[in-house]
Amino acid sequence: MQPTETERCIESLLAVFQRYAGREGDNCTLSKREFLAFMNTELAAFTKNQKDPGVVDRMMKKLDLNSDGQLDFQEFLNLIGGIAVACHNSLLVKTPSP
């Protein structure tokens, strides 16, 4: 049986997280440098449009709920979920109601 579109999306998120996690030790978390590499590669349009160089550091601190200096997969998903909500809200604003 073929995976559903949703299952493929989840697999993609897992694969992207694993691609960056563990470059510096723990393969279950993103270090600050791994998170920066993720942001600069996977969300390059966002980071390139930022005027404030400290924005990624502040994002990491806000996402790091247990304050261990790393992002686990749950904390990473909070970022992905927040971006998805922002995109959804942006589409709602652009789409005229019937």
N, C-alpha and C positions, 0 to 999 in steps of 0.2 A: 504494500500500500504506500502510495506517495505521501510525503509530509504535506500538510496544509500550508497555505501562505503564512499563516500566523506561526506555525511551527518553524518554518524556514526563517522567519524574521527573528525568532528567539535564538535559533542556532547561529544566525549571523551576529547577533549581539554578543553571544558567548564567545564566538570566534574572535571578534574584534577585541573584546576585553582580554582574552588570552594572548593575543598578538602583542599587547603592550605590557601586561602583568608578567612579573618574573624576570624581566631584563636585568633587574638589580636585586636578585634574591627571591623573596616570597612570590610564588607564581599565583597566589590567591588574592593579591592586592596590587594596587598601582601606587608606586612611590610618587613623590612630587615631580621628579624628572620624567617618569613614565607617563604621568598624567599630562604634563606639558607636551610630550611627544605625541600623545593621543590627540590633544586639542589642536596642535599645530598641523597635524596630518589629516585627521578625520573631520575636524570642525574648522578647517583652515579659513574659510570665509568669515567665520565669527572672530577668530583671533586676529586676522589681518585688519579687520575693520575697527578694532579697539584702539582708542587713542591712549588709554591708560595701561602701561605695561604691567601694573600690579593686579589687573582684573583676574587673571588666571589663578594667581596666588590666593586671592580672596574667595574665588569660587571653590578652590580646593578646601580651604578652611571651613567654609560654610557646608560643604558636602560631607566633610569628615566628622560625622556625628559622634563618634567615640573618641575623637581627638588623639588618635594614635599616629598621625602623620602619614597615613596611608588610606587609600580608598578600597574597600572591599566591594564585592559585586553588588551588594544591596545599595551601598552608597553611590556606586556608579550608576545603578538603575534610577536613582533619584534624579541625577543629571539628565539622563535620557528621557525620563518621564516629564521633567520640567520643560525640556525642549519640545517634546511632543505636544504638551498642553499649549505652549506659546504658539506653535505652528497651527494647531487646531483653532485657537482663538483668533489668530491672524486671518485664517480662511473664513471664519464666521463673519468677521468685520468686512471682508472684501466681497462676500457673497450676498447679494441683495435678497431680502426675504420675499417669499411669493405673495 
